[in-house]
Amino acid sequence: MEFFSTKKGLFLFGIIAGLGAALLAFLGNPKNMAFCIACFIRDTAGAMHFHNAEVVQYVRPEVIGIIVGAFLISLFTREYRSTAGSSPAIRFFLGVIMMVCALVFLGCPLRMVLRMAAGDISSYVGLVGFAAGVSTGAFFLKKGFSLGRAYTAKKESGYALPIVVAVLFILVIAVPSLFAFSEKGPGSNHAPLFVALAIGLLVGVIAQKSRMCFAGSIRDVVLLKDFRLISVIGGIFAVMLVYNIVTNNFAFVAFGPIAHAQTFWNILSMYAVGFAAVLLGGCPLRQLVLAGTGSSDSAITVLGMFVGAALAHNFKLAAGAAALANAEKGIEAAAGGPGINGQIFVIVSIIVLFIIAVVGLKKAEK
């Protein structure tokens, strides 16, 4: 229907997705992190023993739901297309970069918007870096950057990831002893299993039909002066803003729960996330959706994000959350942020992104 491709229709899609995020927050997902692709992939990777950070280990049904939801709706609407062959190795490493740098910021672009809706000033700082990174990527796109053409593949190739994550969900129910589950920390906070799955399925459908992408929305504004896609993001922000005000969770603070106030690294890490997302053709959420609708290249990117999540914690690349001051409990405020390993990774990642962008331009010129 044409209505859902208009600003009003896309805004409505955003409102529905925002209601899903609000429900997840209300039913038990971590505060200030109701829905975060980077955090949820990190938690799932931990549950599968890819890393041993005990406070972030839980198979997040939302990730499974997004992939399967996008898969099912694309089959139903005959938009499923199995493709592959567009620089898969480069996409894998871009997925690693995007994930690690998101965990230096402590959130993907989706969580950044949710944090903004709670008054978290550090997330607005991150937006500055993210928008700059997207704009840099858009500059290279305008100059002709490309990772190469994706070719039509056997349709069964695109079935692989949706089937794998569906089996993963069945195993969580049937043989939970295979997995690690946090007993404290963010990983121990979660909405009921089937409610989280249902909301993930819904968001997968909405994201597929609306082409929801946090990087793409800014890219379209920069390149095309097209504000339609950003309407979806506006809908999510509006709902979560109302939710946070009604539940007394809104307050302008330097940083909220599971965040840090290291301004320089918030900007640089989200700059890398935005830059990588544009080179890849989509943010972390968009990569899940594309993987569900038949793109083997995006499936490779998702695998890269899983590996990035493991690397972030196994090699101390992820930032530490700042401690909130609490005079009654004798807790002093601490800035948190990335250690030297994470800082070096962000700087090297930005250099690598520029190299990939320039090489892509040379290929395009040929």
C-alpha positions in Angstrom: 0.0 0.0 0.0 1.3 3.4 -1.0 0.4 5.0 2.4 3.1 3.0 4.2 5.8 4.6 1.9 4.7 8.1 2.8 6.1 10.1 5.8 2.9 9.5 7.7 2.9 5.8 7.0 6.5 5.4 7.9 6.0 7.5 11.1 3.1 5.1 12.0 5.5 2.1 11.5 7.9 3.9 13.9 5.2 4.4 16.5 4.4 0.6 16.4 8.0 -0.3 16.7 8.4 2.2 19.5 5.5 0.7 21.3 7.2 -2.7 21.1 10.4 -1.2 22.5 8.4 0.4 25.4 6.7 -2.9 26.2 10.1 -4.6 26.3 11.4 -2.0 28.7 8.2 -2.3 30.9 8.4 -6.1 31.0 12.0 -6.4 32.1 14.6 -5.5 29.5 17.5 -3.4 30.9 16.8 0.2 31.7 18.0 2.6 29.0 18.6 -0.5 26.8 15.1 -1.7 25.9 16.1 -2.7 22.3 19.7 -2.7 21.2 21.0 -4.8 18.3 24.7 -4.6 19.3 23.9 -5.4 23.0 21.6 -8.2 22.1 24.1 -9.8 19.7 26.7 -9.4 22.4 24.5 -11.1 25.0 23.6 -13.9 22.6 27.3 -14.5 21.8 28.0 -14.7 25.5 25.2 -17.2 26.0 26.8 -19.3 23.2 30.1 -19.2 25.1 31.9 -17.0 22.6 32.9 -14.8 25.5 33.0 -15.2 29.3 31.6 -11.8 30.5 29.1 -13.3 33.0 26.9 -10.2 33.2 26.1 -10.1 29.5 25.0 -13.7 28.6 21.5 -14.4 27.4 20.0 -15.6 24.1 18.0 -12.5 23.1 14.8 -13.7 21.2 14.5 -10.2 19.7 17.4 -10.8 17.4 16.0 -14.2 16.3 12.6 -12.6 15.8 13.9 -9.8 13.6 15.6 -12.2 11.2 12.7 -14.7 11.1 10.1 -11.9 10.8 11.9 -10.3 7.9 12.3 -13.7 6.3 8.6 -14.6 6.6 7.2 -11.3 5.4 9.6 -11.2 2.4 8.4 -14.7 1.4 4.7 -13.7 1.9 5.1 -10.5 -0.2 7.4 -12.2 -2.8 10.3 -9.8 -2.0 12.7 -12.5 -1.0 15.8 -12.4 -3.1 18.7 -14.8 -2.5 22.0 -12.9 -3.4 25.7 -13.2 -2.7 29.2 -12.3 -3.8 29.5 -8.6 -3.0 32.9 -8.6 -1.2 32.0 -11.0 1.6 35.3 -10.9 3.3 35.4 -7.1 3.5 31.8 -7.2 4.8 32.8 -9.6 7.5 35.5 -7.3 8.8 33.2 -4.3 8.5 30.7 -6.2 10.7 33.5 -6.7 13.2 34.3 -3.0 13.2 30.7 -1.9 13.4 30.1 -4.2 16.4 33.2 -3.4 18.4 32.9 0.3 17.9 29.2 0.1 18.9 30.3 -1.6 22.1 32.8 1.1 22.8 29.9 3.6 22.7 27.8 1.0 24.6 24.9 0.8 22.1 23.9 0.6 18.4 22.2 3.4 16.6 18.8 2.1 17.8 19.9 2.2 21.4 21.4 5.6 20.8 17.9 6.9 19.9 16.3 5.2 22.9 18.9 6.8 25.2 18.2 10.2 23.6 14.5 9.7 24.4 15.5 9.2 28.1 17.5 12.5 28.2 20.9 10.8 28.1 23.2 13.6 27.0 26.1 11.2 26.1 23.8 9.7 23.4 23.3 13.1 21.8 27.1 13.4 21.7 27.2 10.0 20.0 24.7 11.2 17.5 27.1 13.9 16.4 29.8 11.3 15.6 27.2 9.0 14.0 25.9 11.7 11.7 29.4 12.7 10.8 30.4 9.1 10.0 27.2 8.6 7.8 28.0 11.9 6.0 31.6 10.7 5.3 30.2 7.4 3.9 27.7 9.4 1.9 30.5 11.5 0.4 32.3 8.3 -0.8 29.0 6.9 -2.2 28.5 10.1 -4.2 32.0 9.7 -5.5 31.2 6.2 -6.7 32.1 3.8 -3.8 30.9 0.3 -4.2 31.7 -3.1 -2.6 30.8 -4.7 -5.9 27.7 -6.3 -7.4 25.7 -9.0 -5.5 24.7 -11.9 -7.8 21.6 -14.1 -7.7 22.2 -17.2 -5.7 20.2 -20.4 -5.0 17.2 -19.5 -2.9 18.2 -22.1 -0.3 21.4 -20.1 0.4 19.3 -17.3 1.9 17.4 -19.8 4.1 20.4 -20.7 6.1 20.5 -18.0 8.7 16.8 -17.9 9.4 16.8 -21.7 9.9 19.9 -21.5 12.1 18.5 -18.9 14.5 15.1 -20.7 14.6 17.0 -23.9 15.6 18.9 -21.8 18.2 15.6 -20.7 19.8 14.3 -24.3 19.9 17.5 -25.4 21.6 17.2 -22.6 24.2 13.8 -24.1 25.1 14.6 -27.7 24.8 18.2 -27.9 26.1 18.9 -24.7 28.1 21.9 -26.3 29.8 23.8 -25.8 26.5 23.9 -22.1 27.1 25.2 -19.6 29.7 22.7 -17.3 31.4 23.6 -14.2 33.5 22.6 -14.3 37.1 23.2 -10.5 37.5 23.8 -7.5 35.4 22.1 -6.5 32.1 22.0 -10.2 30.9 19.8 -11.1 33.8 17.2 -8.4 32.9 14.8 -9.5 30.1 11.2 -9.6 29.1 9.4 -12.9 29.0 10.8 -15.2 26.3 7.8 -15.5 23.9 6.8 -11.8 24.3 10.4 -10.8 23.3 10.2 -13.2 20.3 6.8 -11.8 19.2 8.0 -8.2 19.4 11.2 -9.2 17.5 9.0 -10.8 14.8 6.9 -7.6 14.6 9.9 -5.3 14.4 11.4 -7.6 11.7 8.2 -7.2 9.6 8.1 -3.5 10.2 11.8 -3.0 9.4 11.5 -5.0 6.2 8.5 -3.2 4.9 9.6 0.3 5.9 13.3 -0.3 5.0 14.1 1.0 8.5 17.7 2.0 8.8 19.3 4.5 11.2 22.3 5.1 8.9 20.1 5.1 5.8 17.8 7.7 7.2 20.6 10.2 7.6 22.2 9.1 4.3 19.0 9.9 2.4 18.8 13.3 4.0 22.4 14.1 3.1 22.4 12.7 -0.4 18.8 13.1 -1.6 17.2 15.6 0.9 14.7 12.8 1.4 13.2 12.8 5.0 10.8 9.9 4.6 13.0 7.2 6.1 13.9 9.4 9.1 10.2 9.5 9.9 10.4 5.9 11.1 13.1 6.9 13.6 11.0 9.9 14.6 8.1 7.6 15.5 10.3 5.4 17.7 11.8 8.4 19.5 8.4 10.0 20.1 6.9 6.9 21.7 9.9 6.3 23.9 10.0 9.9 24.9 6.4 9.7 26.1 7.0 6.4 27.8 10.1 7.7 29.7 8.2 10.8 30.8 5.1 8.8 32.0 7.3 6.3 33.9 9.5 9.0 35.4 12.6 7.7 33.6 13.3 10.9 31.7 16.0 13.2 32.9 18.7 15.2 31.3 21.9 13.6 32.7 25.5 13.4 31.5 24.9 9.6 31.0 22.3 7.1 31.9 22.4 3.4 33.0 24.9 1.3 31.0 26.6 4.2 29.3 29.7 6.4 29.9 30.5 10.1 29.5 33.8 9.9 27.6 32.8 12.5 25.0 35.8 12.0 22.6 35.3 8.3 22.4 31.6 8.5 22.2 32.0 10.6 19.1 34.8 8.6 17.5 33.2 5.2 18.1 29.9 6.2 16.6 31.7 8.0 13.8 33.1 4.6 12.9 29.7 2.9 13.3 28.1 5.4 10.9 30.9 5.2 8.4 30.9 1.4 8.4 27.1 1.2 8.2 27.0 3.3 5.0 29.8 1.3 3.4 27.9 -1.9 4.2 24.5 -0.5 3.0 22.9 -0.5 6.4 23.1 -0.3 10.2 23.1 -3.4 12.5 19.3 -3.6 12.4 19.2 -3.3 8.6 21.9 -6.1 8.3 19.7 -8.5 10.3 16.7 -7.7 8.1 18.7 -8.0 4.8 20.1 -11.3 6.1 16.6 -12.5 6.7 15.4 -11.5 3.2 18.1 -13.5 1.4 21.3 -11.6 1.4 24.2 -13.9 2.1 26.5 -10.9 2.2 24.5 -9.5 5.1 24.5 -12.9 6.7 28.3 -12.7 6.6 28.2 -9.3 8.1 26.0 -10.6 10.9 28.5 -13.3 11.6 31.2 -10.6 11.7 29.1 -8.8 14.3 28.9 -11.9 16.4 32.7 -12.3 16.2 33.1 -8.6 17.0 31.0 -9.1 20.1 33.3 -11.9 21.2 36.5 -10.0 20.5 35.1 -6.9 22.3 35.0 -8.8 25.6 37.7 -11.4 25.2 40.3 -8.7 24.3 38.9 -5.9 26.5 37.9 -3.7 23.6 34.4 -2.8 24.9 33.9 0.2 27.1 33.1 -0.1 30.8 29.8 1.5 31.9 30.1 4.5 34.2 29.1 4.1 37.8 26.2 6.3 38.8 26.7 8.3 42.0 24.6 7.1 44.9 25.3 8.9 48.2 23.0 6.6 50.2 25.0 3.5 49.2 28.4 5.3 49.3 28.9 4.9 45.6 30.9 7.6 43.8 30.4 8.5 40.2 33.0 7.1 37.8 33.4 8.1 34.1 33.8 4.6 32.6 34.6 4.4 28.9 37.0 2.4 26.8 40.5 1.2 27.9 43.6 1.6 25.8 42.7 -1.5 23.8 39.4 -0.2 22.8 40.8 3.3 22.0 43.4 1.8 19.7 40.8 -0.3 18.0 38.6 2.7 17.2 41.5 4.7 15.8 42.7 1.8 13.6 39.1 1.1 12.5 38.6 4.6 11.2 41.9 4.3 9.2 40.8 1.0 7.8 37.4 2.4 6.9 39.0 5.2 4.9 41.3 2.6 3.1 38.3 0.5 2.2 36.4 3.6 1.0 39.3 4.8 -1.2 39.9 1.3 -2.7 36.2 1.0 -3.4 36.4 4.3 -5.3 39.3 3.1 -7.4 37.4 -0.1 -8.4 34.4 2.0 -9.3 36.5 4.2 -11.5 37.7 1.1 -13.4 
